[in-house]
Amino acid sequence: MTLAEAEHRCAEWRAAGRTVVFTNGHFDLLHLGHVDLLQRARALGDVLVVGLNSDASTRQLKGPLRPIMPQAERAAMLAALACVDLVVIFDELTANRLVAALRPDIYVKGGDWQPDGDRAGPPEAAVVHSYGGQVRFLPYLPGHSTSDLIQTILDRFAPRAPSDPLDAS
C-alpha cells in the first residue's frame, strides 16, 4: 500500500474507534522471532500496520549483502500473515516520516531496542511521544534473528573438506 493509502486507512480506523498498532523492520528472512513479535503487537490493538524497510534502506543499514529477499516478496509474506492488516514500504533509514504520517496509537519494537539495554531506543519514539502515542517494547525471543538464521545456514551448508564425516555416504 502507498503511504497516502495507508494514511487514509489509518484515519478511517481511528475514526471508527479502532486502536492502530505499528511496528517496522527489515523482515528479511521471516522467522519465528518475527511472527512472535507481530502476533504480540497485533494483540495490543485492533489493527497492525507494518512499515517495511525497502531494499535500498536495508542495504544502507545492514550492508551490501542484504536484503536476501527482495522487498516485494518480504511485503507479500508479511501481508499474508493473519495478524498483519497493512504493509507500507519505506525508503528512509528510519520510519520517522511514516510514523508521523500514520500516527499509530501504539508503536511497538522488540525488546532488543530497550532504551536501558545495549541499544538506544528507536528514533521513532520521539515522534510517537510528540503526538501522545504510546511506545511499547515486547520481549525479544532469544536465538531467533535473521543473523542467527543466516549463520545456521552458513554453518550447515558451507563447503566441507572431502574428509568431513558429514559428506561420507
N, C-alpha and C positions, 0 to 999 in steps of 0.2 A: 504494500500500500504506500502511496506517496505521503509526504508529510502533510500536505493540505487535506488529503482524505482522512488521515489519522487524526488531525486536529478536529475535523468535523465530527468524526465518530466519537472521539473522547468527549467533546462538548455535548453531544446527544446523550451519551451515557451519564454524564454528570447531571444534566438537566432532568434525567429520569430518576435521579437519586442513587445511582449506582456508584460504588467505590471503585475507582480506577487505580490499579497497581501497575507499576512499571519497573522493569529491570533491563539491563543492557549487557552486551558482551560479544565475544567473537563466536562462540559456539562452533568451533572448527570441526572437531570430531565429536559428535553428540554422544554423551556417555551418561552413566548413572548419576554422577555428580550434577550434571546439568539438569537432568529430568527431576531429580530430587529438589533442587533449588526452585525450578519452575513450578512444580506442584505445590510446594510450600508457600511460594509467593502468591500463587493464584488463590490459595485458601485464605489469604489476608483480606480479600476483597471480592468484588463481583466480576471483574474482568481483568485480564492480564495482557498488557502491551509489552512487547519485547523490541528493544532497539538493538539492531544487529550491525556491528562494525562491518563496513564494506571491505572488499579485498584490499583496496589501497590503504585504508587506515589500519587494517590488520598487519599488512607488511611493514608499515611505519612503526607500529608498536611492538610487533612480535619478531620482526626480522624478515629477510628476503625469502626464506623458505616457507613462510606461512602466508596465507592460509593453505591448508592442504585441500580443503573442499571449497569450490567457488561460492560466492555469496548467494547466487540464485538457488543453489542446492541446499545451502545452510538455511536459507529463508524458508524453502519448501518443507524441509524436515521439521523446523520449528512450528510452522503453521499447521502441520499435520497433527501436532500434539493436542489432545483434548483440552489441556489446561491453558493453552495459548489462544487468545482471541484475536490478536492483531500483531503483525510484524512490520517494522519500518527499518529500512537500511539507511545508515548514515555514514558520511564520508569523513567527518571531523574526528579528531583524536579523542575528544570527549563527547559525551551526549548532552552537554550543557544546552545547546540550542534546541535540541529535541525535547528535553525536559521542560525548558521554558515555554515552548510552544504547546506541548500536550498537557502540562500542569497536572500530573498524576497526583492523586490523594496520598498515595504511599509509594515511595521509591525504595526498592529492595536491592541489596547486594549481598553476596556471600560473606561469611564470617572472616574470610581471608582479607577483607577490607576493613576490619575493625579499626577505628581510629586509635585505639590504645594498643594495637598489636604492632607487628613488624612493618606493616604497610600503612601509610597515611590513609585517611578516609577518602572516599571518592570525590572527585572535583564537583560532581553534580549535586552533592549535598547542600552546598551554599545556595544553589538555585532553588532547590526544593524548600529550604528554610525561608527564602525570601518571599514566597507567596503563602506560607503557612502549612505546607505539606509535611508529611512525616517521612523520616528516613529510618528504615529498618534493616538490621543485619541478621541474616539467618545463618545458623551454624554451618560451617564448611564440612563437607563429607570427606574426611581424610582418605588419601590414596586414590582419589578419583578425579584426576585432572587430565587435560589434553596432553600436557608434558609427560605425565606418568604413562599414559596410553602410548604415546609415540616411543618412549623409551622401552616399554614392554615389547612393542613390535620390532624395534631395532635389535633388542637382546635375543629375541626368539628367531628372527629371520635374517640376521646379518650373515654374510658368508662365513662358513666354518672351514677349518683346516680339514683335509681329506681324512685324517686320522681321528677326527671327532667322533665319539661313540654314538652321537645322535644321528650321524649320517650313515651309519652301518645298516645294512639291510638284513 
